[in-house]
Amino acid sequence: MAKHNHRFVEDYDGLVGFGMSREEDENTVICYLQMFSDDELMGLLRKRLSDEDLERLFNCVGTLLKKYLSEEEYHTHFLKDEDEEAP
């Protein structure tokens, strides 16, 4: 069974725009990230992104994860390894 899902972008019917309110900004970022990580789009972009852009994107996401998630939250919600048995 898949560990990750992207239902928000499929179910959201509000405004996708930035700068109107915090709630709409949050929803827009969720939509953008879920659309950006779509397998088909990534299939197009992955070979086109420069090494510098790949590194910048990786570091940006990593920095945000480190800033806003505890170690436990990182493993549980990002890595989704809470069900894995320890060696």
C-alpha positions as CSV (number, residue, x, y, z in Angstrom):
1,M,0.0,0.0,0.0
2,A,1.2,3.5,-0.8
3,K,2.6,5.5,2.1
4,H,2.1,8.9,0.5
5,N,-0.9,10.6,-0.9
6,H,-1.8,13.9,-2.6
7,R,-5.6,14.2,-2.0
8,F,-5.7,17.9,-1.0
9,V,-5.0,19.2,-4.5
10,E,-7.7,16.8,-5.9
11,D,-10.3,17.8,-3.4
12,Y,-9.6,21.6,-2.9
13,D,-12.0,23.9,-4.7
14,G,-10.9,27.2,-3.3
15,L,-8.8,30.0,-4.7
16,V,-5.2,29.1,-5.7
17,G,-3.5,32.5,-5.3
18,F,-1.1,34.1,-3.0
19,G,-1.3,37.2,-0.8
20,M,-5.0,37.4,0.0
21,S,-5.1,35.7,3.4
22,R,-2.9,33.3,5.4
23,E,-5.4,30.5,4.9
24,E,-5.4,30.9,1.1
25,D,-1.6,31.2,1.1
26,E,-1.4,27.9,3.0
27,N,-3.8,26.2,0.7
28,T,-2.0,27.6,-2.4
29,V,1.3,26.3,-1.2
30,I,-0.1,22.8,-0.5
31,C,-1.6,22.8,-4.1
32,Y,1.6,24.0,-5.7
33,L,3.7,21.4,-3.9
34,Q,1.3,18.6,-4.7
35,M,1.1,19.6,-8.3
36,F,4.9,20.1,-8.5
37,S,5.5,16.6,-7.1
38,D,3.2,15.0,-9.6
39,D,5.0,12.0,-11.2
40,E,4.3,13.1,-14.8
41,L,5.6,16.6,-14.2
42,M,8.6,15.4,-12.3
43,G,9.3,13.1,-15.3
44,L,9.6,16.2,-17.4
45,L,11.5,18.4,-15.0
46,R,14.0,16.0,-13.4
47,K,16.4,15.8,-16.3
48,R,15.9,19.5,-17.2
49,L,16.8,20.9,-13.7
50,S,20.4,22.0,-13.4
51,D,22.5,20.4,-10.7
52,E,22.4,23.8,-8.9
53,D,18.6,23.9,-9.0
54,L,18.3,20.3,-7.8
55,E,20.6,21.1,-4.9
56,R,18.7,24.3,-4.1
57,L,15.4,22.5,-4.1
58,F,16.7,19.7,-1.9
59,N,18.3,22.1,0.5
60,C,15.2,24.3,0.7
61,V,12.9,21.4,1.6
62,G,15.4,19.9,4.0
63,T,15.9,23.2,5.8
64,L,12.1,23.6,6.2
65,L,11.7,20.1,7.5
66,K,14.6,20.6,10.0
67,K,13.1,24.0,11.1
68,Y,9.5,22.9,11.7
69,L,9.6,19.2,12.5
70,S,11.0,17.3,15.5
71,E,13.1,14.2,14.7
72,E,10.2,12.0,15.6
73,E,7.8,14.0,13.4
74,Y,10.3,13.8,10.5
75,H,10.4,10.0,10.7
76,T,6.7,9.6,11.3
77,H,5.3,12.2,8.8
78,F,8.0,12.7,6.2
79,L,9.8,9.3,6.0
80,K,6.7,7.4,7.1
81,D,8.9,4.8,8.8
82,E,6.8,4.5,12.0
83,D,5.7,1.0,10.9
84,E,9.2,-0.3,10.1
85,E,10.8,-2.6,12.5
86,A,14.1,-1.6,14.1
87,P,17.0,-3.8,13.2
